[in-house]
Amino acid sequence: MPDPSVPPTPPVPLSALLAREDLSLRQIAGPTDPDIVIHWAHTSEMADPYPYLLGGELLLTAGVHIPEAAGSGTYFDDYVSRIVAAGGTALGFGLAPVHDTVPRALVAACESYDLPLLEVPPQTTFSGVARAVWQLMAQARLAELRRVTEAQQSLAAAASRPDPVPSVLRQLAQRVGGWAGLYGPEGTLVTSAGRDPGAEAEGALAELAGVVRPRRADAAADAAAGSTDSAAAARSGAAPSALAAGSRAAGAAPAAKEAAPRGRGQATPTPTSATDTVADTHLAAYALGPGHGFVLGVAAPQRDPADHTIASVAAVLLSLLTGEQQSGTGAARTSALVRLLLGAAPGDVAPLLGTANWRVVHARPDTPTAPDPVAASALGATLGSPLVDLAKDVVRILVPADRDPAPQPGWTLGVSDPATPEEWPAADTRAARALARARATRTPLARHGTHPALAELVPHDEAEAHARALLQPIAHTPALVDTLRTWLSLHGSWDRTAVALAVHRNTVRQRIARCAALLDTDLDDPDVRMELWFALRQ
């Protein structure tokens, strides 16, 4: 996982900062490696800055902390060694008003410890240096986003070509500057594109693909694997005989696999991705779809967040091209859709989907932007379902009841209880309420409760009649009903209710006051709240 001490922005090459003419910085000691990068700029006049550094900084100082007799002792050696020990990348020394020149002993210490030393002229402020660092970071981030966007567009265009699988692999290999290959359910290399990574890297990547491939498959999947491989081979232009010829034997064990953590005391889950490095070549493997056995392998000379994002987009597209859409399951879903459009009841077509009970999941991205189709499809694949509906600001997913959705990075989820097809509309409403509660409480996932409720002790018809009578004064104002329900579910919190409903807290107060007036009751009374909650759940 990413280092929490590193900002989510691309680092800045030290050479780029030195090239800024407006700063007039000059390197006077230390290595000049073009690969040296800085993550941020920090100013400190502490004699020992070690406790205040996270690593990757350009440390700026005017030398206020330097004692008069520092040049004759070990002060500068101790000072520089502590910066290096803390992971500092470079040291900037400001001239004037304390020192007219950079102390010679400091130059010697930086040379000794291989720490780049920059001379900051009097006219350049430390805040100006810090601003330049952030400007360069913003430019790098913009370039990274532009690169990812262009790659997404080219990969999507490749997926629409007559030979989609090879086209996507060619685009992926070109975008990461390396090699990309598709492994079949039996571990054979179906097709590939890009520069040959070498026998050692190929063997390690084949072994890495085995790490993310499902350990076991049922008999039906085993029987279908051969036909799926053949279909993928036909799309890629490879003859069936080429599958065996393309097989790669696993080589030596990879030096450092990185995969998702596994549970303890339960069935071992298969990770969806894994990485390794062999002979300066960065390897990555991505499982395509839930349990189909296809794996995307990537070998590239570098590994950065943009490369990972581009490979993930390719993995989603390849999942769609090699997954259930090409199998009998996809045909059954199409048949179910046609029957629904022609007037069939949901309960009659549900058996075509493979299970009777389903959960409804509502999801919203944690970013202010609306969800996009690729991200929605990726979320559905992660949750184990291709039944995804992308709305304006929410993604709705039908998930088999035997799958228990887990929190997903970058998303906030609301999950309903298991429901039959006839109950799907009600489950959809419960999932929406769970999502609102999750957003209000700032939790990544909220579930609709499934424990026995008070309503089960009262006949349903009597409970509904009581609820209608109790809520009749506000029943014709949906905004009041929704606000009261949300406010009660969040224990009367004004702020959380405002977040859940996306309104101002004063609006919540006004609506609750209006509800109290129309219902002619005291909403601070716990018995009243309980009775209203009982009625609102009918």
FIVEXDREN-606306 format. One record per residue (C-alpha): residue number from 0; residue in three letters; x negated, y, z negated. Coordinates in steps of 0.25 Angstrom, whole numbers. Last residue first. Layout:
N
pos, code, x, y, z
NUM, ALA, X, Y, Z
...
***
This chain:
538
pos, code, x, y, z
537, GLN, 175, 1, -31
536, ARG, 162, 7, -35
535, LEU, 167, 21, -37
534, ALA, 178, 16, -47
533, PHE, 168, 9, -56
532, TRP, 159, 21, -56
531, LEU, 171, 30, -60
530, GLU, 174, 21, -72
529, MET, 159, 21, -76
528, ARG, 158, 36, -75
527, VAL, 170, 38, -83
526, ASP, 166, 29, -94
525, PRO, 152, 36, -94
524, ASP, 159, 50, -96
523, ASP, 151, 61, -89
522, LEU, 160, 60, -77
521, ASP, 171, 66, -86
520, THR, 184, 64, -78
519, ASP, 194, 72, -70
518, LEU, 191, 64, -57
517, LEU, 192, 77, -49
516, ALA, 184, 85, -59
515, ALA, 174, 74, -62
514, CYS, 172, 72, -47
513, ARG, 170, 87, -44
512, ALA, 160, 88, -55
511, ILE, 153, 76, -48
510, ARG, 153, 83, -35
509, GLN, 148, 96, -41
508, ARG, 136, 89, -48
507, VAL, 133, 82, -35
506, THR, 133, 94, -27
505, ASN, 124, 101, -38
504, ARG, 114, 89, -36
503, HIS, 113, 93, -21
502, VAL, 116, 82, -11
501, ALA, 109, 70, -5
500, LEU, 119, 60, -11
499, ALA, 109, 51, -18
498, VAL, 100, 63, -21
497, ALA, 111, 71, -27
496, THR, 115, 59, -35
495, ARG, 101, 57, -40
494, ASP, 101, 72, -45
493, TRP, 114, 72, -52
492, SER, 112, 59, -59
491, GLY, 125, 54, -65
490, HIS, 121, 40, -67
489, LEU, 117, 38, -52
488, SER, 128, 29, -49
487, LEU, 138, 39, -55
486, TRP, 132, 50, -46
485, THR, 133, 42, -34
484, ARG, 147, 38, -36
483, LEU, 152, 52, -40
482, THR, 144, 58, -27
481, ASP, 150, 47, -18
480, VAL, 164, 50, -23
479, LEU, 163, 65, -23
478, ALA, 158, 65, -9
477, PRO, 169, 55, -4
476, THR, 180, 65, -8
475, HIS, 193, 58, -6
474, ALA, 191, 49, -18
473, ILE, 188, 60, -28
472, PRO, 201, 61, -35
471, GLN, 205, 46, -32
470, LEU, 192, 41, -39
469, LEU, 200, 35, -51
468, ALA, 212, 30, -44
467, ARG, 204, 24, -32
466, ALA, 194, 17, -42
465, HIS, 206, 11, -51
464, ALA, 212, 6, -38
463, GLU, 199, 0, -34
462, ALA, 197, -7, -47
461, GLU, 211, -13, -47
460, ASP, 209, -19, -33
459, HIS, 195, -25, -37
458, PRO, 200, -31, -50
457, VAL, 191, -27, -61
456, LEU, 179, -34, -67
455, GLU, 172, -34, -54
454, ALA, 172, -19, -54
453, LEU, 163, -19, -67
452, ALA, 151, -24, -58
451, PRO, 144, -37, -57
450, HIS, 130, -34, -52
449, THR, 127, -31, -38
448, GLY, 122, -17, -39
447, HIS, 119, -9, -26
446, ARG, 104, -9, -24
445, ALA, 94, 3, -24
444, LEU, 81, 4, -18
443, PRO, 69, 14, -17
442, THR, 73, 21, -29
441, ARG, 74, 36, -30
440, THR, 86, 36, -39
439, ALA, 95, 44, -29
438, ARG, 89, 37, -17
437, ALA, 92, 23, -23
436, ARG, 106, 27, -27
435, ALA, 109, 32, -13
434, LEU, 104, 19, -7
433, ALA, 112, 11, -17
432, ARG, 125, 19, -13
431, ALA, 122, 17, 2
430, ALA, 120, 2, -1
429, ARG, 133, 1, -8
428, THR, 140, 8, 4
427, ASP, 134, -2, 14
426, ALA, 138, -13, 4
425, ALA, 152, -8, 5
424, PRO, 152, -8, 20
423, TRP, 145, -22, 20
422, GLU, 156, -29, 11
421, GLU, 163, -36, 23
420, PRO, 149, -41, 28
419, THR, 146, -47, 14
418, ALA, 138, -39, 4
417, PRO, 125, -41, -4
416, ASP, 123, -28, -13
415, SER, 119, -15, -7
414, VAL, 104, -10, -5
413, GLY, 100, 5, -5
412, LEU, 86, 8, 0
411, THR, 76, 19, -1
410, TRP, 65, 18, 10
409, GLY, 51, 22, 11
408, PRO, 45, 9, 5
407, GLN, 56, -2, 5
406, PRO, 63, -7, -8
405, ALA, 68, -21, -7
404, PRO, 80, -27, 0
403, ASP, 84, -41, -6
402, ARG, 87, -50, 6
401, ASP, 97, -61, 3
400, ALA, 109, -51, 6
399, PRO, 104, -49, 21
398, VAL, 101, -35, 24
397, LEU, 110, -25, 31
396, ILE, 102, -12, 33
395, ARG, 106, 3, 32
394, VAL, 96, 14, 35
393, VAL, 100, 28, 30
392, ASP, 98, 42, 35
391, LYS, 105, 42, 49
390, ALA, 108, 28, 50
389, LEU, 99, 16, 54
388, ASP, 107, 3, 52
387, VAL, 98, -10, 51
386, LEU, 102, -24, 52
385, PRO, 88, -30, 55
384, SER, 86, -35, 41
383, GLY, 75, -40, 32
382, LEU, 73, -28, 23
381, THR, 60, -25, 30
380, ALA, 66, -27, 44
379, GLY, 77, -17, 40
378, LEU, 67, -7, 35
377, ALA, 59, -8, 48
376, SER, 71, -6, 56
375, ALA, 75, 7, 48
374, ALA, 61, 12, 50
373, VAL, 61, 9, 65
372, PRO, 75, 16, 66
371, ASP, 71, 29, 59
370, PRO, 76, 33, 45
369, ALA, 79, 47, 43
368, THR, 68, 56, 38
367, PRO, 67, 61, 23
366, THR, 58, 49, 19
365, ASP, 62, 39, 9
364, PRO, 70, 31, 20
363, ARG, 84, 28, 17
362, ALA, 90, 13, 16
361, HIS, 103, 7, 14
360, VAL, 103, -8, 13
359, VAL, 116, -17, 15
358, ARG, 115, -31, 9
357, TRP, 120, -43, 16
356, ASN, 128, -55, 14
355, ALA, 133, -65, 24
354, THR, 120, -69, 31
353, GLY, 115, -72, 45
352, LEU, 119, -60, 53
351, LEU, 129, -68, 61
350, PRO, 136, -72, 48
349, ALA, 140, -58, 47
348, VAL, 148, -57, 59
347, ASP, 162, -62, 53
346, GLY, 160, -54, 40
345, PRO, 157, -41, 48
344, ALA, 171, -42, 55
343, ALA, 171, -44, 70
342, GLY, 175, -32, 78
341, LEU, 167, -32, 91
340, LEU, 157, -23, 86
339, LEU, 155, -33, 74
338, ARG, 154, -45, 84
337, VAL, 143, -37, 92
336, LEU, 135, -34, 79
335, ALA, 136, -49, 74
334, SER, 131, -54, 88
333, THR, 119, -44, 88
332, ARG, 116, -49, 74
331, ALA, 116, -64, 79
330, ALA, 107, -60, 91
329, GLY, 97, -54, 81
328, THR, 97, -67, 73
327, GLY, 96, -75, 85
326, SER, 82, -69, 88
325, GLN, 76, -57, 95
324, GLN, 82, -46, 86
323, GLU, 78, -55, 74
322, GLY, 63, -51, 76
321, THR, 53, -49, 87
320, LEU, 57, -36, 93
319, LEU, 63, -30, 81
318, SER, 51, -34, 72
317, LEU, 42, -29, 83
316, LEU, 48, -15, 82
315, VAL, 46, -15, 67
314, ALA, 32, -20, 67
313, ALA, 28, -9, 77
312, VAL, 34, 1, 68
311, SER, 25, -5, 57
310, ALA, 13, -5, 65
309, ILE, 15, 10, 68
308, THR, 17, 12, 53
307, HIS, 4, 4, 49
306, ASP, -4, 12, 59
305, ALA, 1, 25, 54
304, PRO, -2, 21, 40
303, ASP, -17, 18, 43
302, ARG, -24, 5, 47
301, GLN, -36, 6, 57
300, PRO, -43, -3, 67
299, ALA, -30, -10, 70
298, ALA, -24, -25, 70
297, VAL, -9, -26, 70
296, GLY, -1, -39, 68
295, LEU, 14, -40, 70
294, VAL, 21, -52, 64
293, PHE, 32, -61, 69
292, GLY, 38, -71, 59
291, HIS, 53, -68, 59
290, GLY, 54, -66, 44
289, PRO, 59, -52, 43
288, GLY, 54, -44, 54
287, LEU, 40, -42, 60
286, ALA, 29, -45, 49
285, TYR, 18, -35, 50
284, ALA, 3, -38, 51
283, ALA, -9, -28, 49
282, LEU, -23, -29, 52
281, HIS, -34, -18, 51
280, THR, -47, -21, 59
279, ASP, -60, -17, 52
278, ALA, -64, -32, 53
277, VAL, -51, -37, 46
276, THR, -42, -28, 38
275, ASP, -28, -34, 33
274, THR, -14, -30, 33
273, ALA, 0, -36, 29
272, SER, 14, -34, 33
271, THR, 28, -39, 29
270, PRO, 23, -47, 17
269, THR, 29, -61, 16
268, PRO, 37, -63, 2
267, THR, 32, -73, -8
266, ALA, 44, -79, -14
265, GLN, 45, -76, -29
264, GLY, 36, -75, -42
263, ARG, 28, -64, -37
262, GLY, 31, -55, -25
261, ARG, 22, -52, -14
260, PRO, 15, -39, -11
259, ALA, 15, -34, 4
258, ALA, 2, -37, 11
257, GLU, -12, -32, 12
256, LYS, -22, -43, 17
255, ALA, -36, -40, 13
254, ALA, -47, -49, 19
253, PRO, -39, -57, 29
252, ALA, -41, -72, 28
251, ALA, -50, -77, 39
250, GLY, -43, -80, 52
249, ALA, -29, -83, 55
248, ALA, -27, -91, 69
247, ARG, -22, -82, 80
246, SER, -11, -87, 89
245, GLY, -11, -81, 103
244, ALA, -13, -93, 111
243, ALA, -1, -99, 103
242, LEU, 8, -88, 107
241, ALA, 2, -87, 121
240, SER, 9, -100, 125
239, PRO, 23, -93, 123
238, ALA, 19, -83, 134
237, ALA, 17, -69, 129
236, GLY, 25, -57, 136
235, SER, 28, -51, 122
234, ARG, 43, -52, 124
233, ALA, 41, -67, 128
232, ALA, 31, -69, 116
231, ALA, 41, -63, 106
230, ALA, 52, -72, 112
229, SER, 43, -84, 111
228, ASP, 39, -81, 97
227, THR, 54, -80, 93
226, SER, 57, -93, 100
225, GLY, 46, -100, 91
224, ALA, 50, -93, 78
223, ALA, 64, -97, 80
222, ALA, 62, -111, 74
221, ASP, 54, -106, 63
220, ALA, 64, -95, 60
219, ALA, 75, -106, 59
218, ALA, 67, -115, 50
217, ASP, 65, -104, 40
216, ALA, 52, -96, 40
215, ARG, 41, -96, 30
214, ARG, 29, -87, 27
213, PRO, 34, -75, 34
212, ARG, 23, -68, 42
211, VAL, 16, -57, 35
210, VAL, 4, -65, 30
209, GLY, 3, -73, 43
208, ALA, 1, -60, 51
207, LEU, -11, -57, 42
206, GLU, -17, -71, 47
205, ALA, -15, -67, 62
204, LEU, -21, -53, 58
203, ALA, -33, -60, 52
202, GLY, -35, -69, 64
201, GLU, -33, -57, 74
200, ALA, -43, -48, 66
199, GLU, -54, -59, 66
198, ALA, -52, -62, 81
197, GLY, -53, -47, 85
196, PRO, -43, -36, 85
195, ASP, -40, -37, 100
194, ARG, -35, -23, 105
193, GLY, -21, -21, 107
192, ALA, -8, -30, 109
191, SER, -3, -43, 104
190, THR, 7, -54, 107
189, VAL, 13, -67, 101
188, LEU, 1, -70, 91
187, THR, 5, -83, 84
186, GLY, 8, -83, 69
185, GLU, 20, -92, 70
184, PRO, 30, -81, 69
183, GLY, 24, -73, 80
182, TYR, 12, -63, 79
181, LEU, 13, -50, 86
180, GLY, 0, -42, 88
179, ALA, -6, -28, 87
178, TRP, -20, -24, 90
177, GLY, -27, -10, 87
176, GLY, -26, 5, 90
175, VAL, -14, 6, 81
174, ARG, -5, 13, 91
173, GLN, -11, 4, 103
172, ALA, -9, -9, 95
171, LEU, 6, -5, 92
170, GLN, 9, -1, 106
169, ARG, 4, -14, 111
168, LEU, 11, -22, 101
167, VAL, 24, -14, 104
166, SER, 23, -17, 119
165, PRO, 20, -32, 116
164, VAL, 33, -33, 108
163, PRO, 41, -25, 117
162, ASP, 39, -31, 131
161, PRO, 51, -24, 138
160, ARG, 48, -11, 131
159, SER, 57, -6, 120
158, ALA, 47, -10, 109
157, ALA, 36, -2, 116
156, ALA, 44, 11, 115
155, ALA, 46, 9, 100
154, LEU, 31, 7, 98
153, SER, 28, 19, 106
152, GLN, 38, 27, 98
151, GLN, 33, 22, 85
150, ALA, 18, 24, 89
149, GLU, 22, 39, 92
148, THR, 28, 41, 79
147, VAL, 16, 34, 71
146, ARG, 6, 43, 79
145, ARG, 14, 56, 76
144, LEU, 15, 52, 61
143, GLU, 0, 50, 60
142, ALA, -3, 63, 68
141, LEU, 7, 70, 58
140, ARG, 0, 64, 46
139, ALA, -14, 68, 51
138, GLN, -9, 82, 53
137, ALA, -3, 82, 39
136, MET, -16, 77, 34
135, LEU, -24, 87, 41
134, GLN, -15, 98, 35
133, TRP, -17, 92, 21
132, VAL, -32, 92, 22
131, ALA, -32, 106, 27
130, ARG, -23, 111, 16
129, ALA, -33, 104, 6
128, VAL, -45, 112, 13
127, GLY, -37, 125, 12
126, SER, -34, 122, -3
125, PHE, -48, 121, -5
124, THR, -51, 134, 1
123, THR, -60, 137, 13
122, GLN, -67, 151, 13
121, PRO, -78, 146, 3
120, PRO, -82, 135, 12
119, VAL, -79, 120, 8
118, GLU, -91, 111, 9
117, LEU, -87, 97, 11
116, LEU, -94, 85, 4
115, PRO, -91, 71, 10
114, LEU, -94, 60, -1
113, ASP, -105, 50, 2
112, TYR, -109, 49, -13
111, SER, -124, 53, -10
110, GLU, -120, 64, 0
109, CYS, -109, 69, -10
108, ALA, -120, 70, -21
107, ALA, -130, 77, -12
106, VAL, -120, 88, -8
105, LEU, -116, 89, -23
104, ALA, -130, 91, -27
103, ARG, -132, 102, -16
102, PRO, -121, 110, -22
101, VAL, -111, 115, -11
100, THR, -114, 130, -9
99, ASP, -109, 143, -15
98, HIS, -103, 137, -27
97, VAL, -92, 142, -36
96, PRO, -84, 152, -27
95, ALA, -88, 147, -17
94, LEU, -90, 134, -9
93, GLY, -80, 123, -10
92, PHE, -85, 109, -10
91, GLY, -76, 98, -3
90, LEU, -78, 83, -7
89, ALA, -74, 71, 1
88, THR, -67, 58, 0
87, GLY, -64, 57, -15
86, GLY, -62, 42, -19
85, ALA, -63, 45, -34
84, ALA, -77, 38, -34
83, VAL, -81, 48, -23
82, ILE, -77, 60, -31
81, ARG, -83, 54, -44
80, SER, -96, 52, -37
79, VAL, -96, 66, -32
78, TYR, -95, 72, -46
77, ASP, -105, 62, -52
76, ASP, -116, 65, -41
75, PHE, -113, 80, -42
74, TYR, -115, 80, -57
73, THR, -127, 72, -58
72, GLY, -137, 82, -62
71, SER, -145, 94, -57
70, GLY, -134, 100, -48
69, ALA, -124, 101, -58
68, ALA, -131, 111, -67
67, GLU, -120, 122, -65
66, PRO, -108, 113, -67
65, ILE, -100, 109, -55
64, HIS, -85, 110, -58
63, VAL, -82, 122, -50
62, GLY, -88, 115, -38
61, ALA, -78, 121, -28
60, THR, -71, 107, -26
59, LEU, -63, 100, -16
58, LEU, -61, 85, -16
57, LEU, -57, 79, -2
56, GLU, -49, 68, -8
55, GLY, -48, 53, -3
54, GLY, -46, 48, -18
53, LEU, -36, 50, -29
52, LEU, -45, 61, -36
51, TYR, -42, 68, -49
50, PRO, -49, 58, -59
49, TYR, -62, 59, -50
48, PRO, -63, 74, -50
47, ASP, -74, 74, -60
46, ALA, -80, 88, -61
45, MET, -66, 93, -58
44, GLU, -65, 105, -48
43, SER, -55, 98, -40
42, THR, -48, 101, -26
41, HIS, -41, 89, -19
40, ALA, -40, 87, -4
39, TRP, -32, 75, 2
38, HIS, -33, 62, 9
37, ILE, -47, 63, 15
36, VAL, -54, 55, 26
35, ILE, -68, 50, 29
34, ASP, -67, 43, 42
33, PRO, -76, 53, 50
32, ASP, -88, 49, 41
31, THR, -96, 62, 37
30, PRO, -102, 57, 25
29, GLY, -106, 66, 13
28, ALA, -112, 80, 13
27, ILE, -110, 94, 19
26, GLN, -96, 93, 25
25, ARG, -92, 107, 30
24, LEU, -78, 113, 28
23, SER, -74, 125, 37
22, LEU, -60, 124, 32
21, ASP, -53, 131, 45
20, GLU, -62, 123, 54
19, ARG, -56, 110, 50
18, ALA, -65, 99, 55
17, LEU, -70, 96, 41
16, LEU, -55, 92, 38
15, ALA, -55, 83, 50
14, SER, -68, 77, 46
13, LEU, -63, 73, 32
12, PRO, -52, 65, 39
11, VAL, -38, 67, 33
10, PRO, -30, 56, 27
9, PRO, -17, 52, 33
8, THR, -5, 56, 24
7, PRO, 2, 47, 13
6, PRO, -7, 52, 2
5, VAL, -17, 42, -4
4, SER, -16, 40, -19
3, PRO, -5, 30, -17
2, ASP, -14, 21, -8
1, PRO, -5, 14, 2
0, MET, 0, 0, 0
***
